């Protein structure tokens, strides 16, 4: 499994997430999703998880990914906003970083 995950999102856990997003429970309501996912995964796996509580932008994607060797990167896009999905897709293609789009806006 990966040695490091970087989670980027500014959404918070809402009660409506509990029936479809299995990493969350009622204790995580109102927390940033990145923090909740980090807590849930850290309790199960020995993995380094970095969180960025912000919405994706060209600048923060550039800043995050510039710190790592391109050949060791893989992106996963799970956006609920068409502009965000398009921005991330363009960024990964421009930087030649392989990625999956797993959101419901496929």
N, C-alpha and C positions, 0 to 999 in steps of 0.2 A: 504494500500500500504506500501511498505518498508519504514523504518525510515532512512535508509542510503544506498546510492549507491556508489560503488567504481568502477571507470572506468579506465581501463588499456589499453593503446594503444599509439603507437608513430606515427601512420599515420596522415596525414593532409588531410583536405578537398580539393578535386580536383573537377574541373568542371564536370567530368564524374560521380561524386557521386550525383549530384543534381537531376537527373531524377529518382533515385531509392532509395534514402535515405532521407526520408521526413523531418527529423529534420534540415537539412541543406538548406541554401539558398546562393545566390552569395556573401552575406556579410561575410560568414564564410570561403571563399576560402583562402587557405594557413594556416589557423589556425589548431591547433591540433584538431582532432575529439573529444577528451575527453572534451576540453574546449568548443567547439561548442555545444556538447550535454548538458553539464552542463548549459550553458546559456539558451538553448532552454527549458530544463525541469524546471529550476529554475523560469522561467517566468510564468510557468503554475502550478507548484506544490510546496507545502511547504515541501521540502525534503533536507536533508543534502547530498551533493554530493562531494566526494573526487576524485580528478583526479591524475593519475600517467601517465606521458608522457614518456612511455618506452614500449618496446616490452616485452611480457611475457617471464619469465625465471623461473626456479625452485626456484632460490634465491628470486626474488621479489614476487612471489606468496606466498612463505613461510613467508616472512616478512609481507606482507599485511594481510594474514589470521591468523597469529599467534597473532594478536592484538584483535581477536574477539572470542567469545565462539562458538565452532563448532556447537552447536545445534541451533544457530540463523543465520546460514549462508545458502546461496543458490547461486550457480554459474551459470552464463550464458556464454557460449562460442560462439563467432561469428567470427571465424578466416578465413582468406583467404590464409593461409599457412598451409599445412598438418602437418608440424613439430610442429607448435604452437598448433594446435588443439590436436594433440597427446600428447604433453607435458601437456596441461591443463587437458585433460581427465585423464591421469595417475595421475596427482596431486590430482584432486578431488576424484578419486577412492581410492588412497592411504590414503587420509585424511578422507574418508567416508563422504564427503560433497556432498549432492544432487546437480545435475546440469542439464542443458539443453544445447544441442548443436544446435544452431539455424542458423549457418552459411550455406553457400552454398556448403560446402565441406562435407556434410553428406553422 
